[in-house]
Amino acid sequence: MRINEEFIQEIAQRGAFEKGKNYYSKDLIIFFDFGIFKNKFQEDIGEISAVVESDKFATTYEIEVNFGIYSGGINYSCDCPAYKEAYGSSRCCKHIVAVLLKYIYDGHQEKLEKKIKLKQEVQVVNDMFRFLDNNTSNISKVPLKFDITLKKHKTDNKGYFEFKVGTDRTYVVKNIIDFAKAIKNKKPLGYGSSFILDMNKQRFQDADLKIIDIILEYAEIKADIEAMMFYSRKFQGTDKRLIASNSMLIKMLKALTGKVINFSFIGQETNYPVKVVSENLPIKIDINESNEEIAISKSDDPIALDKEKTIYLYNDKIYIPNKEQALILGALDYIPKSSNNKLRVKKDQGESLLKVMIPRLDNNIEVNITGEIKDRIIKEELTKEIYLDKVGGTIVVNIVFNYGVEKINPLKLYESDFIVYRDLKQEKSIINRLEALGFKGNSQGFLLDDEESIIKFVEEGIEGIKNEGQVFYSDAFKNMKIHKISSIKSSVRINNEDLLEISFDIPEVDKKELKGVFEALREKKRYYKLKDGAIIILDNKELSALPDFIDNVGGNKLLSNGNMVVAKNNILYVNETMNTSGIKSYSKDEAVNKIIKNIKEVNELDFEIPTSLEKIMREYQKVGFRWFKTLAVYGMGGILADEMGLGKTLQSIAFLASEKEKGKSLVVAPTSLIYNWEQEIIRFCPELKAIVIAGDKKSRLEAIKEMDYYDVIITSYPTLTKDMEIYEDISFEYMIIDEAQKIKNRDTLTTKAVKDIKAKIRFALTGTPIENSLTELWSIFDFVMPGYIFSHRRFSELYEVPIIKNGDNKALDNLNKKIKPFILRRLKSEVIKELPEKIEKRLYVDMTKEQKKLYFAYVKHIQGELDDEVKEKGFNNSKIKILAALTRLRQICCDPASFLDDYKGGSGKYEALSEVLAEVLAGNHKVLLFSQFTSVLKNIEKLLTKNKITYKYLDGSTKSQERLKIVDEFNNDDSQVFLISLKAGGTGLNLTGADVVIHFDPWWNPSVENQATDRAHRIGQKNTVEVIKLISKGTIEEKIEKLQRKKTEVIKNVLDEDLNSNNVLSSMSYEEIKDLFL
């Protein structure tokens, strides 16, 4: 069998493939051996034995893999805990994955395939040579004479075959087993001094080969039996005779058809030649009827050679007649030999015999009929009359077979003076058909009383019956109320309550009974019984799609009149399903058509984009804006699932700005993103008033009191959960949740809090609507449009279990139809023409509580120290202390634990980084992460390891010869993140394998940041590069970021690394520098 990556992924435990690949790339396979052995069935089996080191513990695991080289099938085992826990699931662990990948990647499979190919080529050449050699040598071999003699007892069926073989003359085969072995093994066998049987020099003629095969088979069986009997001589026959048992006799003579053999009866001294033929005997029969008796005579008396009387010796031939003649001859064989082959019986005794016998003679034996009987023979074509009736709840079928004037009822004893040539095959045809449909025959006819079988008969069986003969229907049968559905009409409209109303009309069914019909369809019944007793057959193409349709729009919404009233957000699912269901008559009112057109053709709708954003937004972002607006117009929500970096926040801000007159909106985002929302609103849409609800409880309460003065309220998931009591009496016009995967777990307090907020219309933003299970998608939709894809239990029944466990494509198609209109997802690759080569994004991160406390304590402390230093030494002589203080503040912004061993207060940037990486890596992107601080990079390394994210690392300590190797590996392997010290890797590296760059901390000089970014954004990069800068809000980092925009040259001069330059800080006053600390 051939093993590839796809196959390994199929058999691997969840997550094991990527981990196994990592094990292989880290060279953790410390022993590997591959060989081939044959199993007990002589099949070639590939065997791998390996030992793999753990990447975390000082332990090793032993792996065994066996697979069929040609036959397929694979078995494997590992003594690791993960494999043992999953024992019985047939899934392999990461260690087995690593070993299988080594088998592929290290060329073991390729070497094996080359060996197999070479072996096959050699085998083909050998087979061709052997074939040609055998056929060529056969031509030059001496043909053998092979004589066969059959000897039979006259009085019973016992007999045997004997054989002679030779070239010029023939010799008796004295031992069949030795004879067979000599042929099979091509070993010489002597027959006296004059002849040696040698299959290397001689050959049997083609006409004898079938018999030789039978002899070889017979000899093998005989040898086996003798072996079981310890070579006793109890086996019937002698060594030179092939016993002509009944089956062997028939088998041999059929193989000898067309050949002349010798024959004699046992006891006769002379054999005589007979030809074996497969044809009827030329026998004649005379039948005469007089007033008193019937006489039957045959022209001759052939001898039956077998017990069943199917083979006859007649004159100089052995005949193998057809079945019908053999049957007649077998019957005639009972005529006593002493009566000169003539049977005389009284007329009343012979009458029944003639009725059975005469029709069988036709075309099988020459017959001469004389006397009165000749006028009573009917030889007419069969016609059938079939009568269908209904008696109570039973279908009754009566059949009449017509042969001319003679009528026969197959269920009654046939009595007549006539002798009819009956077509029994055609008579049986109609009876078999009825019995297959469930009919049972008795004196009243063929009866069918099972309701379902009756429906099947009416639905399918009658057409087949019509092919058998002429059908007659009674009035009772004609009046049976069994109907097929002729057509279905469906219409959809928006009713007075602004709900979607779906109605159905079936001509054969009263509207009040439609609900029952639909329920029968859902239960997969083949028919439905109406209140008036009529039966409706449900096997109809137009009906077949309705059970799924009803389930997927909410079967519990089915009214007593068969109509359905459902939420308007089902409109696109209803329309698409109806269009593809096969229902020919489907109509929509004008309001429905308008909604469908507007949602489908969102690009053509003319919604006014806020003036401040018109020139900033790209075309795909304007499409997103119109998508927001269209759904909102019709009271629907949705999920904006654009890939990270395409501006989900900007599109949302544009929508909220356009709707601000309607009322306030709530934005819920991860803690790391709340200030990013605030900054983006200030930057792109300053006319939209936004407030962040964060900080301690007192601060939050004060901000909430001011809520009515703002258009957009921004809060985080944890804060919202804490403040739920405050929000109980507050209603919002719109609610948007960012990084909506935060509510993927349906039972968490966060999810419940988010769903409890009162908002008319809701939207969710996420680049990863599904990370692990369909339940996550359900949870987000349950927020966006509660109830649209039902309760979680119903969702699991309809979609999750059928799709995940059963691979049900129909359920998957239904789910896609339901959710597709409400998910807008664009990938960078789809809008690449609209994207710049590089997208920059700033994430403003709030520090943790302990981090803030440390930061501001240090600011307070250092400001006093710096003031004293400057007063004492002057500004120019204090530069080193100033820069050291600024550096320490930047370290606190990143991670205080990078220089404080006992610090346990966490880092806001680590939380933000985890969220960013989760989204980026879910999109299969590769990341470059730069930081000035190697101590920070080391801590990030621990974070990546904890989260099982694969990475490469490079800082100033990395040897020069290793740098290019690591870079090459990252560009070509499955490593997800490259951690790089800005000074060590900011220049000179080509890292186009990555398309996301994260600057963990801002660098003084923007040009240095840009140089680092250009490791990915350079020639050879095929994708748009996304640059993400993490900035701690309210800190020196935010000040630096603002100065970078306003005073790039000033920052470059003031904070240049060349501290010996006289103009380093000359362009900035001490007061300006002090402002960086505030």
N, C-alpha and C positions, 0 to 999 in steps of 0.2 A: 504494500500500500504506500501511497505517497502522502507525506505529512507536510502541511504548510501552515502559515500563520492563522489563516481562517479556521482551519480544523482545530488548532490548539485553542483558539478563542472560544470555539463552540463547546469544548469539553472542560474548559477551565472554570474554577469557582469564581464568584464575583470578585473583581479586582485583582485576581491572581495573575492575569496575563501581563499587565504593566509591571507588577512587582517581580514576576519571573524574568521579564526582559531586563529589569534593573539588576537582578541577581547575576544574569549572564554577563551583562556589561561590566559588572564589578569583579568578574573572575572569581566568583564564590564557589564554582564547581571545582573541587580540588582533586577529584578522581573521576575518570570517564573511560568506559570500555565498551566497545561495540563488537558483536560477533553474530554468527548465524549457526543455528543448529536445526536438526530435523525432529519434529514431534512424533508421537506414536502413529500418526496417520501419514508419516513420511512427507509432511508439509514443511517447507522452509520457513523458519521463524527467526525474525530479527530480535536480538536481545541486547538491551542496554543496562549496564550496571554503573551506578554513579554515587558519589558522596558530595553533598553540598553543605557549605558552612552557613551558619546563621549570620545575618547582618547585624544582629543586636547582641546575641549571647555567645559565649564560648562553647558552642556545641555544634555537632554535625548531624546530618540526616542521610539515611541510605535510601536510594531510589532504585526500583526495578521496573523496566518497561519491556513488554513483549508484544510483537505485532507480526501479522502474517505478511510475508514478503509478496506473495502473489494473491493470497485468498482474502486479504483484508482482516479487519478486527484488531482491537488493541486492548491490552490489559496493563495496568500500572499500579504501583504502590509506593508509599512513602511512610516512614515511621515518625513524621512530625505530628504534633497535636492537631493542627488544622485539618490534615487529611483523615486522621482517626476520628475526629468529631463528625466529619461529613461522610463517614463510611456508609456506603449504600446509596449515596447520591450519584455515584459514577462521575463526579467532578474532580478534576485534578488540582492539586495545590500549586503554589508558586514555585516550589522546588522542582516538581515534575515539569512545569512549564519551562523553567530554565534549562533543564536537561534536554527536553525536546528541541528547544531553540538551538542549543549547541549542536545537536545532531544535524539540524538544517544548516545553520550558519557556518559551522566549521568544516563543511564539505563531506561529512560521512554519508549523507544521503546521496549526494552527487556521485561519490565513488561507487556506492552500491549499485546505483542505476547504470553506471558505465559497465560494471561487471555483468549485470543482468542482460544488458543490451548485447555485450560481446558473447555471452553464453547462448542467447537466443539466436544470434547470427550464426554461430558455430553449429547449433542444433539444426537450423534451417538448411545449411549446406550439407550436413550429414544426412538429413532426411531426404533431401533432393537426390544426393548421390545414391543412397540406399534404394530409393524408388526406381531411379533410372537403371541402376545396376541389376536389381531384381528383374525388372521387365526386360532388360537387354539379355540377361543370362537365361531368362525363361524361354526366350526365343530359341536359344541354342540347346536347351535341355531336351532330353528324349521323352516323347509323350508316352504315357502309360496306358495299357489296356486295363480296364476295370470291369469285371463281370459280376453281376448280382443275380443271386438265385433266391426265389421265395418258395418255401415249402410250407404247405398247409395240411391240417387234418381234414378229412372229408366230413367227419361227423361232428366236429366242434370247431371252435374258432382259434384253436391253438396253432402256432406256427413260428417260423423263424427265418431270418435272412442269413445267407452265407456269401462269402466274397472270394474272388480270385483276382490276383494282380500280377502284372508282368509286362514284358515288352513284346518279344516275338511270340511267345506263348505265355499263358497265365498259370499261376500257382495258387494253391489254396491258402487263404489267410488263416493260419492255425490259432493265432491268439490276437483277438481284437485290441486288447490293451497294449500289447507290444507294438502292434501295427500303428495304433494311434500315436504312441510315444515317438516312434520312428519318424512319423510325419511331422509332428509338432516340434520335436527337438532337432530335426534334420540329422538324425544319426542313422548310419547304415544298419539294415536288418537283412540277414541272409535267409534265403529260401532254397535249401539244398545247395548243391555245388554250382548250379547253373544261373541263379538269379540273386542279385542283391538289390533290395529296395534302398535307394539313396536319393533323398529329396534335393541334395545339392547338385545332382546330375540329371534328375528326372522330374517330370511334372505331370499332374493330373490334367485331363482335358476339361474345358470349361463346363461341359454337360455333367461332369461327375462332381463338381465342387460342392454343390448343395448336399449331396449324400455324404461326402467326406466330412463336412461340418457336423452332420447329424451323428456320424460314427465317432467323431472326436468328443462330442458332448456326451454320448452314451458311454464311451470308454471312461471318461472322467467320473461320471456318476457311479459306474460299476466299480471303479477302483476305490472310490470313497466308501462305498457300502462294504466292499471286501475288507477294507482297512478297519472299519468299525466292527466287523465280525471276526477280527483277528485272522484274516485270510482263510476262514473256513470255506468249504465248498458248498455251503447251503444256498448260495445265490443261484437262482433259477437259470438253467442253460449251461452250455459249455463255453470254453474260452473262444472257440471259433464262431460261435453263433450269436447273432444279434436277435434277441427275443422279440417276436412280432406281437407284443401286447396290442390291445385294441388301439390305443392312442399312438403307439409307435408305428403300427401298420399304416394308419391313416397319414401320419406325418411323412413316412417314407414314400408312400405311393404318390402323394401330392408332389413331393420333391422330384419323383421319377416321371412325372407327366411328360409324355412325348418320347420317352426312352424305352427301348426294348430290353426286357430282362428275361431270365430263365424262370420257369415255373414248373412245379410238380406237386402232386399230393404225396404226403408222407406214405412210404410203402412202395411207391412207384420207382422203378429203377432209372427211367429216362426223364430228363427235363425237356421241356419244349419252350420255344420263344413266344413271349406275349408282349404286346405293346400296351403301355399304360396311357389311357386317354381320359381327358376331362370332358365328357359329353354324355348325353342321354343314350340309353340302350335302344336299338331298333326293334322293340317288342310291339306286338299288336294284341289288342283285346277285342273280343267279340262279346256283345251283350244282346240277349234275345229274351223277349217276354211273350209267353203264350197264356192261354186261359188259366192254366194250372200252376205254372212255375216260371222262375227266372233262371236263365243259364248264363254264367260268366266263364269265359275261357280265355287262356293266354296262348300265344303262338309258340312259346318256348319257355324253358325253365332255367333262367340264369342262376348261378351259384353265388350267394352272399358270402363275402370273405370276412366280414367283420360282424361283431355282435349287434351293432345298431342297424345293420342292413343298409349301409350307405355306399358300399363298394361291391361290385359284382364282377365275376368271371363269366365271360360269354364269348363262345367261339374262341378266337385267338387274341382276345383283348381283355384287359382289366379296365372296367368302366368306373368313372367317378361321376355319377349323374347329378342333376340339380336336386334341390331339396324336395320339390313337389313329386318328381318322378321316383325318387328314393322312397318317399312315403307310400306311394301307390304300390311300388314293387314289394315293399315290405309287407303290405297288407295281402297282396296276391300270393306271397310266399307261404301263406297259411293254407292255401289250397292243397289238399293231400296229393302226394306224388302218385298215389295209386289210381287217381281218378283221371289220368291223362290230361292234367292241367285244366280240368273243367270242373266248375262248381254249379250244382243244381240245388236250388232251394225253393220252397213253396213261396207263392207270390206275396203273401202277407208278411213273411219273414224277410224277404229280400228287398221289399220296398224302401224301408228306412236306410238300408245300406246303399242303395242306388242314389238316394237323394244326397247323401254325403259324398259318394264316390264320383258320380258322373261330372259335377262341376269341376272337380280337381283334375280330370283327365285332359281338359282343354289345353292345347299347346304343349302338353307334357308327354303324351303317349298316343299312338295311333289307335283309334277306336272305331269299331263298326257296330252300330246299334240297329236292330231290326225288331219288328213286331209292334205291338200296341204302344209300347213305352216311348217310341220315337215321337208320337204325336203329343206327348205330355211334357216334353222338354221345352222350357222357356229360356231363351238366351237373349235378353234385352238389357239395355243400359239402365243403370240405377238412377232414379230421381228421388229426391227427398222432400217431404212435406213436413213443416215444423209449425206446430200450433202453440201459441203463447196465450196463457189465461191467468187470471188472478182470482183466487178463491180465498176470501178473508185476507189474512196477511201473508199468504203463500203464493209464490209464482209456480204455475204448473206448466210443464212443457211436454207435449206428446209428439211423437215422431212416427211417420209412416214412410217405409221404404217401398217404392214402386218399381216393379220389374214388369213392364207392360201392363197387363190386366191384373197381375198378382200384387196384392198389398200385404206388407209384413209389418207387424208391430214388434219391435225388438224386446219389449217387456213381457210378451206373451208367447206361449208355446206355439210354434208355427206348424200348422197342420194343413196339408193340401194334397190333392192328387197329382199336382204338377211337380216337376223336378226343375228347380230354378238355379241357373248359374249365378250365384250371389257374389257381389263385390264386397267381401268381408272387410277389406282394408278401408274402403270408403264408409261402410256402415260404422266401423269402429271410430272413425274420425270424429263424427258428430257426438258420439257417446263420450269419448275422451274429453272433448271440448266442454261438454256440460258438466262432467264430473270435476274438471279442473276449476270450474266456476262455483263449485260447491253443491251442485244438484245431486240428489240421491233418488235412485229409481225404485218404484214399487208398482203395484197393479194399477194405481191411478195415473201414473206418469212419472216424469222426473220432477222432483219437488225441491223448492228453495224457500226456506222460511226465515233465515237470518237477515235482519234488516240491513245490516251493512253489506252483506253479500248481494242482496237484492239491488241496492244502490249501485254497487260495482257492476252488476250484470246490466242494468239499464244504461249505466254510463259507458261501459267498455265492451260488455259481452255481446250485446245485440248485433253490433256491426260484424263480429266474427261469425255469429250464427247465420247471418244473411248470406255469407260466402258459402255456406254448406248446402243451401237449398232454398225453396220458396217458403217464406214465412207468412203466417196468418195470425192476426191479432184479434182477441175477443174484445168486446166493448169494455169489459171490466179492466182489461189490461191497458186499453187505450186511455181510460179515464184515470189511471194512476197519476197522482200529483207529485211527480219527481221532475224538478226543473233545474236546468243549468242557468247560471247567471248570464244574461245576454249582454249587459253593459253596466257601467258604473259612472255616475256623474259626481263631480266634486266641485265645490266652489268655496272661495275664501273671501272674507270681508272684514272690515273693521266695524265692530258694533257700536252701539250708543255709549257703552262704558269704556270705549277706547281699548277694547280687547280684540284679539284675533279669533274670529268664529269660523270654524271649518264645518261644512255640511256635506253629507253624502246622500245620494239617491240611487237605489237599486229598484228597477221596475217590478221585479218579482217579489219584493219584500216591503211590507208596511213600515213606515218610518219608526213606529213604536217598537218594532222588533229588530231594528238595526243593531242595537246594543248587544242583544243576545247573539246575533250573527257574528259580530266582531269578537265577542268573548270566545265563541266556538272556534273562530279562526286562530286566536291566540293560543288556544289549547290544542291546535293542530288537528282538529276534527275534520273529517272528509265531507261531512254533511251537517245540515241543521234542520230540525223539525219545527215547522211553524205551528202556530196555535190552531190553524184549521186542518192540521194533519198533513199538509203538503211538505215535501222534503226538498230542500235546496242543496244542490251539490256545490261544494265550496272550492273545488279544484278549478280555479280560474286565474289566469295570469294577472289580470287587473287587481284581483283580490289579494294575491300572494304577498304584495308589499305592505299591506295595511297593518298586520299585527305589529311588525317592527316600527312602522310609522306611529301607530297609536302609543306604543310603549315609549318612544323617543320624544313625543311631545307631551306625554303625561296621560296615561290611560285612565287615571282616576278622574280626569276632567271630562269623561264621556257622559253626555247627558242622556236622559231616557229616550229622547227622540233620535239618538244616534249622532247628534251634532257634538262638536267639541268646542270649548271656549278656553283659550290658553293666552298666556302673556304675549304681548306684541313682539318681544324679542325672539320668538320662535319663527318669525316670518320668513327668513331666508332658508332655514332648514325645511320648513313646510313647502316652500316654493320649489327648491331643488329636488326634494324627495318626490313631490307630485310630478315634476317634469320627467323624472327618470323611472317612475313606478310602473309605467305601462297603461295608466288610466288615460283613456283617449279624450274624455270630456272633462277638462279642468279649466275653471274660469276664476278670475280675480276681479274685485271691484277697483275703481279708479284710485282709491286711497292706498290700497295694497300695492298696486303697480307703481305708484309714486315713491313709496317707501323703499321698495326693492330697487328701483332705478337709482335713487339717491345714494343708497348705501353701496351699491355695486359700482356706481360711476362717481365715486367721491372726488375724483380729480377734476370733474367738470363743474362742481358746485362752486359758487362764487361767495365765499365767506371773506369778510374784510380782515386782513391781518393787521395787528397793531402797527402803527406807523413806525415806531422805534425799532421794529423787528423785520419790517418788510425787506430791507436791503441786506440784512444779516443772514436771514434763513436761506438755506439751500432748497432746491426744488423738492427733494424727497421729504424735507422737514415741513415744507408747506403742505404736502400731501398728508403728512401725519397730523398737522393742525386741522385740516379739513375733515380728517377721519374722526378726531375728537369732537368737532363741532356737529358733524352729521349724527353720530350716535347720541350726543347730548340732546339734539333737537327732538329725537324720538324717545327720549327718556331712558336710553340704554347706556350701559357702561362697557368697558373693554380693557384689554391688556395690550399695552405698547411694549413689544418684546424685541425691539431693535437691538442689534449687537452692540456691545459696549463701544462707546466712542462716536456714536452716530447722533448724539444730542437729544436723548429722551427728555432731559431736564428742560432744554430750550423749547422744545415743542409743547411741553406741558405749561411752561410759563406763558407762551403765546396764547394758549387756550384760556388759561385763567385770566389773563389780561383782557381778553375779548369778552369775558363773561362777568367782569367784576361788578357791573351795575346790578346784577341779579342777586348778589349776596356774597357773604364771606365763604372762603374755601379753606379746607384743612389739608395740609401736606404732612404725612408721617414718613420719616426716613430713618435710617440707621443713625446712631449718635454721631458717627464720623462724617455724616453728610449734611447735617442740618444747617451748619453755617455755610456750606457750599451752596445750598439752595438760596440762603439769604444773599450771599455775594452775587450769585448769578442774576437774581432779581434786580439787585441794585445796579449791576453792570449793564444788563440788557434791557430792563424795563423799569426804570426808576419811578414811573408813574404808578406802579403797582405797589401799594403799601404792604410791607410784610413785617411780621414780628416773630421772634423765636421764643418758644416756651421752653426754658431750660434753667438749670441751676438748682438752688435749694428750693424748698417748698414755698417759703415766703416770697422769693423772687418770682416763682411761677404763678402764684396767686395774684400778685400785683400785675403781672403781664396779662393774665387771663381777664382781669377786670377791664383792661384796655382793649380787649379783643374787638369790640364793636367798631373801633376806629380804624381797623385794618382790613385789607382785602384778603390777605393770605396769612393764615396762622401756621407756623412750622413747629413741629415737635418731633421727638424721637420715639421709637417703639417702647423703650423702658419707661420713659417719662409718661407717655400716654397711659401705660398700664398702672402707674402710680396714681394718676390723676383722674381715673375713670369716674369717680363720684362727681367730680366737678363738671364733667362733660354730659352727665345724664340728661340735663335739661337744655342742652345746647344743640341746635340744628344747623347743619351746613348745607349750602347749595351743592357744592362739589367736594369730593374727598379724593385725594390722590395718595397712594402709598408707593414709596420708592423702594427698590430692592425687595419686591413683593415676596420673594422666596422666604422672607422672614416669617411669613405666616403659613409656610408649607405644612407644618405640623398642626393639624386641626384641633388638637386638644390642649394646646399651651395657653397660658393666661394671656400672652401677647396676642395670639390669634383671636381669642374671645373678645378681648378689649377692642381690637381694631374693628371686628364685625359688629360690635354693639354701638358704635358711633352712628348717630342719626345723620344721614346725608342723602339727598335726593338722587344724586348720580355719582357713581364711583368708578375710578380708573386705577389700574395697577401698572407699575413700571417694573420690568425685570428683563434681564438678558437671558435668564435661565428659568423659564416657567416650570420646567420639569428637571429635577436633578436625579432623583432615584425612583420615584413611583408616580403612577397616575393620580394617586390620592393628593399629591402636592398640587397638581393642576386643579383638581376638584376644589381644594381649599381656597385657592385664589379666586376661582370662578364663584365660589360661594360668598366671597366678599363682594366681587364686582356686581353680580346679579344673583342674589340669593334665590335658590330654588330652581334656577334655570337648568342646571344639570342634576337636579333632584337632591334628595338626601344622600348622605355618603353611603348608606346601606344600599339604596336603589342604584346609585352610580356604580357600586361594586358589582351588583348583579347584572346590570346592563352592559357595562363596559370593561371595568378593570379585570375581573376574573376571566371573562371570555377572551379578552385580548392578551393578557399576560400569561395565563395558564393554558389556554386552549388555542392560541394563535388565530383567533376568529377575525378574519379580514372584514366580514360584514359588520361586526360590532365596531371595528376600527373605522370603517368608512362612515358609519352613523355618527360616531363621536366627532370625526373630522368635520362632517357637515354641520354639526351643532356648534362647534367652537370657532370654526374658520372665520366667520364674519366678524368675530369680536376679538381676534388676535391680529395685530399688525406687526409683522416681523420683517425687517430688512437686514441683510448681511452687508458688510463692507464691500464684499466682492460684487454685490448686485448694484451698488450705487457708486462704484469706484470712479466713474467719470466725473461725478459731482464732488468727489472728495479731493482735498489737497493732498500732497504727498506726505504731509505731516500734520497731525491733529494734536494740539496742546490742550491740556485740561488741568485745572488746579483744584485740589480737594482740600478744603479748609477743615482741619481736624481739631476737635476740642480735646484738651489734655484731660487726663484722669484727675480726680479730686486731690490725691496725694502729689501728683506731678505738678499741679497748679500751686499747691501749698509750697513745695520746694522751690519752684521757679520764682515766685514773688518774694519769698524769704531771701533768696540769693540776690535778687535785684535790689532789695532794700539794703542788704548787707554791702554789696559791692559798690553801690552808688556812693556811700560814705567813704569807703576806702579810696575810690578813684578821685573823689573831690580832694581828699587829703594828699594823695599822690601828686595830682596836678598842681596844687598849691605849693607843694614842697619842691617838686622837680621841674615843673613846667609841662605843658602839653606835649611838646615834641619829645621830651625825654620819658614820657609815660606811655608811649605807643604800645610797647610789648605787653604791659599790664592790661591796657585797654583791650587789645586783641585777645589776650588770654581770657578775660572776662566774657567777651562776646562769644568766644568759642565754647566756654563752659555753659552759657545760656543755650546755645544751639544743641549741645549734648543733652541738656535737660529736656529740651523740646523733643528730641529723638527718643532717648531712653536713659533715665537717670541710673539704671542698673549697669550701664556701660562703664561707669566710673565709681559707683557706690555699691560695694559688695552686699550690704545689708538692706538695700532698698527693695521693697516688695509691693510698691504701689501701682505697678503696671504702667503701660504707655498707650495713650490714645492713638498714636501712629500704628502700633502693632495691631490694634483692633481694626483700624481702617485698612491696613495692608491685607489682613486676613480676608476682609470682605472683597477688596479689589481682586486679589488673587483667585478667590473662589469663582468670580464671574469670568475673569480673563481666561483661566485655565479650562473652564467649562466650554469655552469657545475654541479650544485647541490652539491657543496662541502660546508663543514662547516669549519669555520676559527677560529683559536686562534690568537689574536693580543696582543703582549706584548710591553709594554713601561716602562721605569724606572720612567717616570714622570706622576703622576696622573692628573696634570693639562692638560697635552696633551691628556690623555685618555678622560677627560671630554669634551674637544673640539671635539675629534673624535666621541664621543657620539652624539653631536649635528649634526655632518655630517651624521651619520647613520640615525638619526631620520628624517633629511631633505630628505634623499634619500629613506625613508620608508624601511630600512633594519632592520630586527628584530635582537635583540642582548641580551646578558646577560653581567653583569658588576660585577667585583670583585676587590677590593683593600684592603689595610690594615684596613679600617674602617668597612669592612664586618664582622659581628659577626660570631664566629666560628660555631655556630649551623646552621647558614644560608648557610655556604660555601658548605656543602655536598648537601643540598637541591638544590642550584643553579646549581651545577655541574651535578646532576642527571637530572634536568630539561633540561639542555643544551644537554646532551647525548641522550635524548629521545623525545624532542619536535622539533618544526620547527624553532627554533632560528638559525640565520645564522652566527652570529659573537659573539665571547666571548672576551670582553675587559678585560685584566688582567694586574694588576700592577706586574712587574717582581719580586719585593721583596715579595709581598703578595701571589702570586700564582705560583711562579717558581718551587715549590716543593710540594710534598704530594698530588697532585690532579691527578685523572684518567680521562682524557678527550679524550678517544679514539673515541668519536663521531665525532671529527674533523680530517681532513686529510690534512689541509693546515695550516702552522704556519707562521705568519708574525712578524718579529722583526722590529718594527717601528724605533728603534734607537739601534745602536750597544752597547753592554755592554762591560765594560773593560775586564772582564774575560770570555773567550770563554766557560769555563766549566759551568758557570752560564747560559749562553745562551743555552747550550746543555741540561742542566737539565730542562729548561723551555720547550724546544722542546720535550723532552721526556714525557711531559704531554700527548701528542698525540701519539708519537712514542714509544709504549710500548706494553706489552703482551695484546692481545685482539684487537689490531688494525689489520683490515683485508686489508687495502689499503696501497699503497705507500704514505708516508708522504712527502709533498713538503714544503720546508722551504725557505721563501723569506725574504731577508735582504735588507732594504732600506738604502742606503748610500748616503749622500749629497756629490756631487762631488766637489773636490778642497777644502775640509774642514778637520777639525780635525777627522771627522768620517772616511774619506778615509785613513788618516794616521794611525788611530787605527786599521782599517781593515788590512792594510799592516803589521803593527807590530804584529798583532795576528798571521799572517802566519810565520813571521821571528823570532819573539822573544816572543813566548807565555809565557814562564816562566818569562821573564823579566817584561812583562806587569803585570803578576800576582803578582809579588813581589812589583813592583813600585806603582801600583795603587790599592793595596789591601785595603779593607775597614777597616782593623785593623790599624788605623793611629798611634797607640801608639807603633807599632813595630819599632825597631831601624833600621831595614834593608829595610824599605818601599821604599825609593828612593835611597838607598845607591849604588845600582848597575847601576844607570843612572846619568849622569852628568847633570848639569843645561842646558848645551847647547843642550843635547839630548831632554830634556823636552821642551825647547824653540822651537825646531823643530816641535813640535806638533801644534804650533800656526801658522806656516808659510804655 
